[in-house]
Amino acid sequence: SALQELGDTYGPGEDPQDIYIAQGNVYAALARPAEAAEQFRMALSRGTANADLLVLLAEAEAASGNSTAAYQAAQ
């Protein structure tokens, strides 16, 4: 909830990529891969795609059973 409150301090569309990555990591740690993948996709829409973020997305997609999306992220 602290990360969500932090995100609320930014204007619409201005929240930084790091907040989504942190939220995705929290969801992944809680074994909620679908929500983690959603946060990592949002992070990609807020900044540049780097290898670390794409790996996180691919892992979350694979863990949620979405092998096609996992493969696409890994490419």
C-alpha positions as CSV (number, residue, x, y, z in Angstrom):
1,S,0.0,0.0,0.0
2,A,2.9,2.3,0.6
3,L,4.0,2.0,-3.0
4,Q,0.4,2.8,-4.2
5,E,0.4,5.8,-2.0
6,L,3.7,6.9,-3.4
7,G,2.3,6.5,-6.9
8,D,-0.7,8.6,-6.1
9,T,1.6,11.6,-5.4
10,Y,2.3,11.9,-9.1
11,G,0.0,13.3,-11.7
12,P,-1.8,11.1,-14.2
13,G,0.7,9.4,-16.5
14,E,3.7,10.8,-14.6
15,D,4.4,8.0,-12.2
16,P,7.9,6.7,-12.7
17,Q,8.9,3.3,-14.0
18,D,10.6,2.3,-10.7
19,I,7.3,2.3,-8.8
20,Y,5.8,-0.3,-11.2
21,I,8.9,-2.4,-11.0
22,A,8.8,-2.3,-7.2
23,Q,5.1,-3.2,-7.2
24,G,5.7,-6.0,-9.6
25,N,8.5,-7.4,-7.4
26,V,6.1,-7.3,-4.4
27,Y,3.4,-9.2,-6.3
28,A,6.0,-11.7,-7.5
29,A,7.2,-12.3,-3.9
30,L,3.6,-12.8,-2.9
31,A,3.2,-15.5,-5.6
32,R,0.8,-13.4,-7.6
33,P,2.4,-13.6,-11.0
34,A,-0.5,-12.2,-13.1
35,E,-0.5,-9.0,-11.1
36,A,3.3,-8.9,-11.2
37,A,3.2,-9.2,-15.0
38,E,0.7,-6.4,-15.2
39,Q,2.9,-4.1,-13.2
40,F,6.0,-5.0,-15.3
41,R,4.0,-4.2,-18.5
42,M,3.0,-0.9,-17.0
43,A,6.7,-0.3,-16.2
44,L,7.6,-0.9,-19.8
45,S,5.0,1.7,-20.9
46,R,6.6,4.3,-18.5
47,G,10.2,4.0,-19.6
48,T,12.8,2.2,-21.6
49,A,12.9,-1.5,-21.9
50,N,16.0,-3.0,-20.4
51,A,17.1,-6.6,-20.1
52,D,16.4,-6.9,-16.4
53,L,12.8,-5.7,-16.7
54,L,12.1,-7.9,-19.7
55,V,13.4,-10.9,-17.7
56,L,11.1,-10.0,-14.8
57,L,8.2,-9.8,-17.2
58,A,9.0,-13.1,-18.9
59,E,9.3,-14.9,-15.5
60,A,6.0,-13.5,-14.3
61,E,4.2,-14.3,-17.6
62,A,5.6,-17.9,-17.4
63,A,4.6,-18.3,-13.8
64,S,1.1,-17.2,-14.6
65,G,0.9,-19.7,-17.4
66,N,1.1,-17.3,-20.3
67,S,3.9,-19.0,-22.3
68,T,3.3,-17.0,-25.4
69,A,3.7,-13.7,-23.6
70,A,6.7,-15.0,-21.7
71,Y,8.4,-16.0,-25.0
72,Q,7.7,-12.6,-26.5
73,A,9.2,-10.8,-23.5
74,A,12.3,-13.0,-23.6
75,Q,12.9,-12.2,-27.2
